[in-house]
């Protein structure tokens, strides 16, 4: 299973969000997401097969955690696209700054009208 296929499912992303805070047992994940245990187990299996999480046995419990190296790979894949987004976001920021300056100038002119016919 690919990372992207695993990430496509919103409930799996919710599980990943939970694991950002640290390790959790399968039972804790079940309780936090409010899904049936078999459903959570299937999602955890998909995340494990995609390399996004790892599991270790602790007695009779299974403890899950994120695998940071998988996210490094994902980040490296996204890097060229991020540069595109960053450029577009920079353009948007410049446009919004220009709009704000125009609005400020208009507000100043409205607050301090020039009376060109009044030459006392």
Backbone bond lengths (Angstrom), bond angles and torsions (degrees), N, CA, C in turn:
res aa  C-N    CA-C-N  psi(-1)  N-CA   C-N-CA  omega(-1)  CA-C   N-CA-C  phi
1 X - - - 1.455 - - 1.527 107.74 -
2 X 1.325 116.30 135.48 1.459 119.87 -179.97 1.530 110.83 -81.43
3 X 1.311 114.48 159.11 1.469 120.30 177.16 1.523 109.65 -58.60
4 X 1.328 116.47 -41.69 1.459 119.95 -176.00 1.524 111.97 -67.63
5 X 1.314 116.84 -37.34 1.468 120.13 176.30 1.527 109.63 -64.44
6 X 1.316 116.01 -42.29 1.469 120.01 179.27 1.520 110.83 -63.87
7 X 1.324 117.25 -40.82 1.465 120.90 -177.88 1.526 113.35 -75.59
8 X 1.321 117.23 -14.95 1.460 120.66 -177.13 1.527 112.50 -67.68
9 X 1.311 117.55 -23.41 1.465 122.33 -176.47 1.531 109.37 -88.84
10 X 1.331 117.89 120.43 1.470 120.55 -176.56 1.530 114.39 -58.48
11 X 1.322 117.95 -36.34 1.471 119.02 -178.89 1.523 111.54 -68.92
12 X 1.333 116.33 -31.21 1.470 118.53 176.08 1.525 110.17 -69.76
13 X 1.327 116.67 -36.37 1.471 118.93 175.71 1.523 110.64 -64.66
14 X 1.333 117.09 -35.83 1.469 120.95 176.17 1.527 110.31 -62.10
15 X 1.307 116.64 -42.79 1.462 120.76 178.56 1.532 109.94 -62.81
16 X 1.320 117.04 -42.91 1.467 120.13 177.84 1.527 110.57 -61.86
17 X 1.323 116.41 -40.91 1.472 120.25 177.81 1.531 110.42 -59.25
18 X 1.326 116.72 -41.25 1.472 120.29 178.06 1.525 111.05 -62.62
19 X 1.309 115.94 -40.53 1.460 120.20 -176.46 1.523 112.83 -75.20
20 X 1.319 117.68 -13.17 1.474 119.53 174.37 1.523 110.47 -61.30
21 X 1.312 116.39 -28.99 1.460 121.14 -179.72 1.520 113.31 -79.71
22 X 1.313 117.36 -4.61 1.459 121.04 179.37 1.517 111.73 128.43
23 X 1.302 114.66 -179.18 1.460 121.19 -178.54 1.524 111.20 -60.74
24 X 1.328 114.72 147.92 1.468 121.24 175.25 1.512 109.00 -144.64
25 X 1.301 114.31 146.92 1.463 118.18 174.43 1.526 108.54 -77.65
26 X 1.320 114.39 162.17 1.464 119.19 177.76 1.529 110.15 -58.62
27 X 1.326 116.91 -39.96 1.468 120.88 179.15 1.517 112.50 -62.54
28 X 1.325 116.95 -39.93 1.469 120.48 177.49 1.525 111.22 -64.93
29 X 1.327 115.29 -37.67 1.466 119.15 179.02 1.521 109.91 -67.40
30 X 1.321 116.60 -43.86 1.469 120.95 177.64 1.523 110.02 -55.89
31 X 1.322 115.86 -48.41 1.466 120.57 -178.79 1.530 111.76 -62.92
32 X 1.316 116.73 -41.58 1.465 120.74 -175.86 1.525 113.01 -70.64
33 X 1.325 117.97 -37.39 1.472 119.60 -176.89 1.522 113.20 -91.70
34 X 1.321 117.01 -15.35 1.463 119.83 175.86 1.511 114.47 72.02
35 X 1.322 117.03 26.52 1.466 120.92 176.24 1.518 108.90 -108.23
36 X 1.312 115.62 163.59 1.466 120.16 177.66 1.527 109.60 -65.83
37 X 1.321 116.11 149.68 1.461 121.59 -177.92 1.530 112.44 -56.09
38 X 1.340 119.93 -44.46 1.470 118.75 179.62 1.536 112.75 -62.24
39 X 1.324 116.17 -35.09 1.470 120.21 178.93 1.521 110.16 -66.79
40 X 1.322 117.13 -45.49 1.462 121.32 178.51 1.523 109.61 -63.26
41 X 1.316 117.77 -41.43 1.465 121.10 178.88 1.522 111.22 -59.36
42 X 1.329 116.38 -40.89 1.469 119.94 179.05 1.536 110.05 -65.85
43 X 1.328 117.22 -42.64 1.465 119.94 178.38 1.531 110.76 -63.53
44 X 1.323 116.80 -40.90 1.461 120.30 178.73 1.529 111.14 -64.96
45 X 1.314 116.72 -36.39 1.467 120.71 177.19 1.527 110.08 -62.41
46 X 1.329 116.64 -45.21 1.465 120.93 179.23 1.528 110.18 -61.81
47 X 1.331 116.63 -44.93 1.466 120.41 179.70 1.529 111.07 -64.10
48 X 1.304 116.54 -36.58 1.470 121.18 178.30 1.532 110.02 -67.53
49 X 1.330 116.61 -46.30 1.465 120.69 -179.66 1.527 111.89 -64.40
50 X 1.317 117.14 -29.88 1.463 121.26 177.74 1.530 111.30 -79.90
51 X 1.326 116.94 -8.00 1.449 121.14 178.52 1.513 114.69 83.45
52 X 1.327 117.15 12.40 1.462 121.05 -177.37 1.525 113.05 -84.91
53 X 1.333 117.14 -26.85 1.463 120.85 178.55 1.523 109.27 -132.44
54 X 1.306 114.47 157.59 1.462 120.39 172.35 1.522 107.33 -123.01
55 X 1.317 115.06 161.66 1.462 120.69 -178.03 1.524 108.55 -133.65
56 X 1.316 114.84 146.18 1.459 120.18 173.42 1.522 107.69 -137.66
57 X 1.301 114.16 149.44 1.460 120.20 178.23 1.514 108.71 -84.29
58 X 1.320 114.59 136.92 1.471 122.19 174.52 1.524 105.63 -133.41
59 X 1.321 115.23 90.20 1.468 118.94 -172.53 1.522 108.57 68.42
60 X 1.319 115.75 -125.97 1.464 119.99 178.82 1.529 112.21 -92.38
61 X 1.304 116.06 -2.59 1.470 120.13 -177.71 1.522 110.52 -96.56
62 X 1.321 115.32 156.70 1.455 122.77 174.14 1.520 106.97 -112.21
63 X 1.327 115.55 128.04 1.457 121.09 -178.45 1.527 108.16 -111.04
64 X 1.315 115.51 127.92 1.462 121.94 -176.88 1.521 110.62 -109.32
65 X 1.335 114.35 148.17 1.464 119.99 175.38 1.521 108.77 -149.66
66 X 1.312 115.67 160.53 1.460 121.02 177.28 1.521 110.06 -70.92
67 X 1.315 115.58 151.56 1.468 121.95 172.88 1.524 107.09 -106.80
68 X 1.322 117.62 99.09 1.464 120.74 -175.40 1.524 114.15 -56.35
69 X 1.331 117.78 -33.68 1.460 119.46 -178.47 1.525 112.11 -61.13
70 X 1.325 117.78 -32.99 1.471 120.09 177.66 1.525 110.49 -65.32
71 X 1.305 116.71 -35.43 1.458 120.25 -179.63 1.524 111.31 -75.44
72 X 1.327 116.54 -27.14 1.471 120.25 174.57 1.522 108.51 -65.36
73 X 1.323 116.73 -45.09 1.470 120.58 177.62 1.522 110.69 -59.57
74 X 1.309 116.50 -44.19 1.459 121.24 179.24 1.528 110.12 -62.99
75 X 1.316 116.74 -43.53 1.459 121.25 179.29 1.527 111.10 -62.06
76 X 1.326 116.92 -40.91 1.464 120.69 178.41 1.522 110.73 -63.40
77 X 1.328 116.98 -38.98 1.460 120.12 178.45 1.527 110.75 -66.26
78 X 1.319 116.85 -37.70 1.465 121.57 -177.90 1.533 113.80 -77.24
79 X 1.330 117.89 -18.39 1.473 121.90 -173.12 1.529 113.57 -51.08
80 X 1.327 120.87 -48.38 1.469 118.87 -179.17 1.533 112.75 -63.29
81 X 1.315 116.42 -33.39 1.464 120.38 179.05 1.524 110.52 -72.91
82 X 1.320 116.05 -34.53 1.460 120.64 178.80 1.530 110.38 -62.12
83 X 1.340 116.53 -37.62 1.470 119.81 177.97 1.531 110.55 -62.14
84 X 1.325 116.64 -38.16 1.468 120.46 177.01 1.522 109.27 -64.15
85 X 1.338 116.36 -47.64 1.465 120.51 -179.56 1.516 110.47 -61.47
86 X 1.338 116.17 -43.21 1.461 119.96 -177.37 1.521 110.70 -61.02
87 X 1.321 116.55 -42.79 1.464 119.93 178.22 1.518 111.71 -61.98
88 X 1.285 116.38 -42.84 1.467 120.10 179.23 1.524 111.09 -68.30
89 X 1.312 116.86 -38.49 1.464 119.85 177.94 1.522 110.77 -66.93
90 X 1.345 117.14 -37.02 1.463 120.37 175.76 1.527 110.15 -62.20
91 X 1.330 116.53 -43.19 1.474 120.50 177.85 1.519 110.62 -61.34
92 X 1.323 116.99 -42.59 1.460 121.16 178.72 1.525 110.37 -63.26
93 X 1.323 117.50 -43.24 1.467 120.85 179.09 1.523 110.38 -61.04
94 X 1.336 117.62 -42.95 1.468 120.91 178.01 1.526 110.71 -61.23
95 X 1.321 116.66 -43.65 1.470 121.22 -179.93 1.531 110.52 -63.29
96 X 1.332 116.65 -44.60 1.470 120.12 -179.81 1.529 111.28 -65.76
97 X 1.334 116.91 -37.56 1.467 119.96 176.21 1.522 110.86 -62.48
98 X 1.329 117.15 -42.86 1.470 121.01 179.14 1.526 110.63 -63.92
99 X 1.333 116.57 -40.41 1.470 119.94 178.07 1.522 110.73 -63.50
100 X 1.317 116.77 -42.29 1.462 120.86 -179.55 1.526 110.32 -63.77
101 X 1.326 117.16 -39.97 1.463 120.44 178.14 1.527 110.86 -63.68
102 X 1.330 116.59 -42.16 1.467 120.45 178.15 1.526 110.77 -63.07
103 X 1.313 117.10 -41.66 1.466 120.95 178.93 1.527 110.73 -65.15
104 X 1.335 117.12 -40.60 1.468 120.97 177.62 1.522 110.75 -62.24
105 X 1.325 116.35 -43.28 1.463 120.11 179.86 1.528 110.73 -64.53
106 X 1.329 117.24 -41.32 1.461 121.48 179.10 1.526 110.13 -65.04
107 X 1.342 117.14 -40.22 1.462 120.53 179.28 1.526 110.30 -66.24
108 X 1.331 117.43 -40.08 1.471 120.93 177.61 1.524 110.81 -63.31
109 X 1.314 116.98 -42.64 1.470 120.52 179.64 1.523 111.11 -65.24
110 X 1.328 116.69 -37.21 1.462 120.49 179.55 1.528 110.59 -69.56
111 X 1.314 116.93 -35.45 1.462 121.10 -178.97 1.525 111.98 -77.71
112 X 1.311 116.71 -28.06 1.470 121.93 -177.86 1.526 109.95 -128.84
113 X 1.334 117.64 71.60 1.469 119.21 -177.93 1.526 110.52 -67.10
114 X 1.312 114.30 143.53 1.473 120.29 176.42 1.521 108.13 -88.10
115 X 1.316 116.10 124.40 1.460 121.31 178.10 1.512 108.09 -97.52
116 X 1.331 115.69 89.09 1.435 119.86 -175.45 1.521 111.99 -71.58
117 X 1.307 120.50 -24.24 1.455 122.90 179.74 1.514 112.04 -84.69
118 X 1.279 120.29 -6.32 1.466 125.02 -176.01 1.514 109.65 -102.71
119 X 1.354 118.38 94.72 1.476 122.50 -178.19 1.520 110.60 -116.83
120 X 1.240 121.67 61.28 1.465 123.42 -177.57 1.453 112.22 -77.21
